[in-house]
Amino acid sequence: MADGDRSEKALSDFESQVIEFFCDGVKILGLPKSIGEIYGLLFISPDPISLDDLVCRLGISKGSASQGLRTLRELGAVREAEVTSGRRVYYEPDVELKRLVGGFIKEQVRPHLSSGEEKLDSLKKMVGDMPGDVRSDFYAGRLERLSRWSSRAKVVLPLLQKFLGS
Protein backbone atom coordinates (compact mmCIF):
# COMPACT_ATOMS: atom_id res chain seq x y z
CA MET A 1 0.00 0.00 0.00
CA ALA A 2 1.47 3.40 -0.92
CA ASP A 3 2.20 6.00 1.78
CA GLY A 4 -0.59 8.27 0.60
CA ASP A 5 -3.11 5.43 0.67
CA ARG A 6 -2.21 4.43 4.21
CA SER A 7 -2.28 7.98 5.62
CA GLU A 8 -5.68 8.75 4.08
CA LYS A 9 -7.31 5.52 5.27
CA ALA A 10 -9.81 6.00 8.10
CA LEU A 11 -9.60 3.72 11.10
CA SER A 12 -11.88 0.70 10.95
CA ASP A 13 -14.17 -0.05 13.88
CA PHE A 14 -11.92 -2.96 14.77
CA GLU A 15 -8.77 -0.78 14.74
CA SER A 16 -10.55 1.87 16.83
CA GLN A 17 -11.57 -0.71 19.43
CA VAL A 18 -8.03 -2.09 19.69
CA ILE A 19 -6.64 1.43 20.05
CA GLU A 20 -9.23 2.17 22.75
CA PHE A 21 -8.11 -0.98 24.60
CA PHE A 22 -4.57 0.42 24.78
CA CYS A 23 -5.83 3.89 25.71
CA ASP A 24 -7.61 2.35 28.71
CA GLY A 25 -4.37 0.60 29.67
CA VAL A 26 -2.20 3.71 29.57
CA LYS A 27 -4.83 5.63 31.54
CA ILE A 28 -4.42 3.10 34.36
CA LEU A 29 -0.66 3.65 34.21
CA GLY A 30 -1.01 7.43 34.24
CA LEU A 31 0.41 7.89 30.75
CA PRO A 32 -1.03 10.22 28.08
CA LYS A 33 -3.81 8.87 25.88
CA SER A 34 -1.71 9.53 22.76
CA ILE A 35 0.76 6.86 23.89
CA GLY A 36 -2.05 4.30 23.93
CA GLU A 37 -3.29 5.52 20.56
CA ILE A 38 0.15 5.27 18.96
CA TYR A 39 0.99 1.88 20.42
CA GLY A 40 -2.50 0.56 19.64
CA LEU A 41 -2.29 1.55 15.98
CA LEU A 42 1.23 0.14 15.64
CA PHE A 43 0.11 -3.04 17.39
CA ILE A 44 -2.84 -3.66 15.08
CA SER A 45 -1.10 -2.61 11.88
CA PRO A 46 0.42 -5.39 9.76
CA ASP A 47 2.94 -2.91 8.30
CA PRO A 48 5.33 -0.46 9.97
CA ILE A 49 4.00 3.12 10.16
CA SER A 50 5.77 6.46 9.76
CA LEU A 51 5.35 9.45 12.05
CA ASP A 52 3.37 11.30 9.38
CA ASP A 53 1.06 8.32 8.90
CA LEU A 54 0.45 8.12 12.66
CA VAL A 55 -0.47 11.82 12.70
CA CYS A 56 -2.89 11.41 9.79
CA ARG A 57 -4.49 8.14 10.89
CA LEU A 58 -4.94 9.16 14.53
CA GLY A 59 -5.66 12.85 14.03
CA ILE A 60 -3.07 13.90 16.63
CA SER A 61 -0.48 16.65 16.38
CA LYS A 62 2.99 15.93 15.07
CA GLY A 63 4.45 17.06 18.41
CA SER A 64 2.22 14.67 20.34
CA ALA A 65 3.09 11.82 17.98
CA SER A 66 6.80 12.59 18.19
CA GLN A 67 6.75 12.78 22.01
CA GLY A 68 4.67 9.61 22.23
CA LEU A 69 7.07 7.72 19.97
CA ARG A 70 10.02 8.96 22.03
CA THR A 71 8.38 7.73 25.24
CA LEU A 72 7.46 4.39 23.68
CA ARG A 73 11.04 3.95 22.40
CA GLU A 74 12.40 4.71 25.88
CA LEU A 75 10.04 2.09 27.31
CA GLY A 76 11.19 -0.40 24.68
CA ALA A 77 7.64 -0.68 23.33
CA VAL A 78 8.43 0.42 19.76
CA ARG A 79 11.44 0.31 17.50
CA GLU A 80 12.45 1.62 14.12
CA ALA A 81 11.52 -0.81 11.38
CA GLU A 82 13.69 -1.91 8.50
CA VAL A 83 11.96 -0.22 5.56
CA THR A 84 13.96 0.69 2.46
CA SER A 85 11.51 3.01 0.71
CA GLY A 86 12.19 6.72 0.95
CA ARG A 87 13.72 8.77 3.74
CA ARG A 88 10.92 8.37 6.28
CA VAL A 89 11.50 6.45 9.47
CA TYR A 90 8.93 3.72 10.13
CA TYR A 91 7.98 2.20 13.46
CA GLU A 92 6.70 -1.13 14.63
CA PRO A 93 5.66 -2.37 18.08
CA ASP A 94 7.58 -4.70 20.29
CA VAL A 95 4.95 -7.25 21.23
CA GLU A 96 6.97 -9.25 23.76
CA LEU A 97 5.26 -8.78 27.12
CA LYS A 98 8.46 -9.37 29.09
CA ARG A 99 10.23 -6.49 27.34
CA LEU A 100 7.20 -4.21 27.64
CA VAL A 101 6.85 -4.83 31.36
CA GLY A 102 10.61 -4.65 31.84
CA GLY A 103 10.83 -1.34 29.99
CA PHE A 104 7.94 0.14 31.95
CA ILE A 105 9.37 -0.98 35.27
CA LYS A 106 12.85 0.29 34.37
CA GLU A 107 11.76 3.66 33.00
CA GLN A 108 8.69 4.47 35.09
CA VAL A 109 8.47 2.44 38.29
CA ARG A 110 12.06 2.06 39.52
CA PRO A 111 12.88 5.79 39.36
CA HIS A 112 9.76 6.52 41.42
CA LEU A 113 10.72 3.88 43.97
CA SER A 114 14.21 5.34 44.30
CA SER A 115 12.95 8.89 44.73
CA GLY A 116 10.27 7.55 47.08
CA GLU A 117 12.93 6.07 49.36
CA GLU A 118 14.66 9.44 49.60
CA LYS A 119 11.35 11.09 50.43
CA LEU A 120 10.59 8.44 53.07
CA ASP A 121 13.98 9.03 54.71
CA SER A 122 13.30 12.77 54.79
CA LEU A 123 9.81 12.22 56.20
CA LYS A 124 11.15 9.88 58.90
CA LYS A 125 13.58 12.59 59.99
CA MET A 126 10.73 15.10 60.12
CA VAL A 127 8.64 12.76 62.29
CA GLY A 128 11.66 12.13 64.50
CA ASP A 129 11.97 15.87 65.09
CA MET A 130 8.29 16.23 66.07
CA PRO A 131 7.28 16.36 69.70
CA GLY A 132 6.04 12.97 70.88
CA ASP A 133 2.25 13.02 70.67
CA VAL A 134 -0.58 10.99 69.19
CA ARG A 135 -0.17 12.66 65.79
CA SER A 136 3.58 11.93 65.51
CA ASP A 137 2.97 8.30 66.55
CA PHE A 138 0.28 8.03 63.87
CA TYR A 139 2.62 9.54 61.26
CA ALA A 140 5.44 7.20 62.28
CA GLY A 141 3.11 4.22 61.89
CA ARG A 142 2.02 5.33 58.44
CA LEU A 143 5.62 5.91 57.36
CA GLU A 144 6.53 2.44 58.58
CA ARG A 145 3.73 1.01 56.46
CA LEU A 146 4.97 2.96 53.41
CA SER A 147 8.49 1.63 54.03
CA ARG A 148 7.18 -1.95 54.08
CA TRP A 149 5.26 -1.33 50.84
CA SER A 150 8.40 0.06 49.22
CA SER A 151 10.48 -2.92 50.36
CA ARG A 152 7.88 -5.35 49.06
CA ALA A 153 7.72 -3.56 45.72
CA LYS A 154 11.48 -4.09 45.31
CA VAL A 155 10.97 -7.82 45.78
CA VAL A 156 7.77 -8.12 43.74
CA LEU A 157 8.85 -6.16 40.66
CA PRO A 158 11.57 -8.58 39.53
CA LEU A 159 9.22 -11.50 40.19
CA LEU A 160 6.49 -9.79 38.16
CA GLN A 161 8.91 -9.24 35.29
CA LYS A 162 9.97 -12.87 35.40
CA PHE A 163 6.39 -14.18 35.67
CA LEU A 164 5.06 -12.08 32.79
CA GLY A 165 8.02 -12.98 30.62
CA SER A 166 7.55 -16.69 30.87
N, C-alpha and C positions, 0 to 999 in steps of 0.2 A: 504494500500500500504506500503510495507517495506521501511525503511530508504534509502537503497541503490537504490531502484527503483525510489523514488522521487528525489534523488539528481542527478541521471543520466538523468532524463527526460528533454529533450529540451523544451524551452518555445514554446507554440503554437503561431500562429499569433495573436489570440485573446488576450492571456496573454500579449504578447509584446505590443500590442496597448493600453491595459489598463495601463501597466507600463509606457509607453510613455506619457499617459495623466497625470499621477502623476508627471513625470519628468518635464513636461511643467509647472505644478503648482508650484513646488518647485523652479523652475528657477525664476518665477515671485516674489517669496518671498525671493530670494537671498540665498536659502539653497542649499547644494551640491546635485548633480544629484543622488548620491547613496541613499540619503534619499527618494527620489521619487521612485527609483527602489525598495527599500526594502518595503516601504509602499504599493506600487502598487502590488507587488507579494503577500504580506500578504493579501491585500484586495481581490484579485481575487482567492486566494486559499481557497478551502473548508475545508482544514485541517490546523492546526497549523504547523509552520515550524521552524526547528532548525537553529542555526547560521550556522552550516556546510552546511545545505541544501541551505540556502540563498546564501552562497559563491559559491557553485557548480552551482546552477540554474542561478544565475545572472552573474557569471564570474567576481566577484569583489574580492578584497583581504579580508582576514579575519579581518584585522585592520579596513578597511573601513566599513565592515559589522558591526563590533562590535561598532565602533563610531556612525554609523548611528542608530543602535538599541538603544544606550544610549541616543542619541538626541531625538529619537521618544518616548522613555519611559518618558523622562523629559517633553516633550510636551503633554504627555497623549495620544499619538496616537497609541501606542502598549502596550501590557501587556503580562506577562508570562501566558501561557495556562496551564490548568490542564491536563497533559498527564502523564500516569503512566508507560510508557515503557522506560526502560533504565535510564541513568543518564543525558542525554541531556536535556537542557532547550528549550522549544518550545515557539514560539511567535504567537500571533494573533492580528489583528488590532482592534482598537476601532473605530467603524463606526458611532458613534453618533456625528453629526456635532457640536452640542453645546459644547461638551467636546473638540473636536478638535480645534475649534475656541478659546474656553476659554484657552486651554493649550498654543496655539500659542500666544495669546495676553499676557498671564501671563508671559511666558518664553522669548518671543522675543520682543514684542512691548512695554510693560510697562517699562522694564528696559531702553530701548532707550529713551522713553519719559522722564523718571526721569533724566537720564544723560543729555538729551537735555535741560532741564530746567536749570540745573547747568551751562551748556555752554552758554545759552542765558543770564543768569545773569552776567556771566563773560564778555560776549561781550557787554552788555549794559554798564558796567562799563568802558570798553575800549572806547566806543563811547563817553561816558560822559567826558572822559579825553582828547578827541581830541579837537583841536581848532575848533571853530564854522565856518564851511565853507559849501559849497554845498555838498561836499563828505560826511561829517559827518552827515548832514541832510538826505542825501540819505540812508546812513547806518542805521540811527536811524529809518527811515521809514520801511526799510526792516526788521529790528529786531522786530519792532512792529507787522508787518505782521506775522512773524514767531511765535511770542508770541500768537497771535490770533489763528493761526493754532494749536498750541500746546494745548491751552485751549479748542478748539473745539474737538480735538482728545480725550481729557479726558472725554468729554460728550458723544461723538459718540461711543467710544469703548464699554462701557457697553450696550448701546442700540443695537449695532451690535450683541453682544453676545446674548442678549435676543431675538432679531429678528431671528437670525439663529437657535436658540435653540427651537423655537416654531413650 
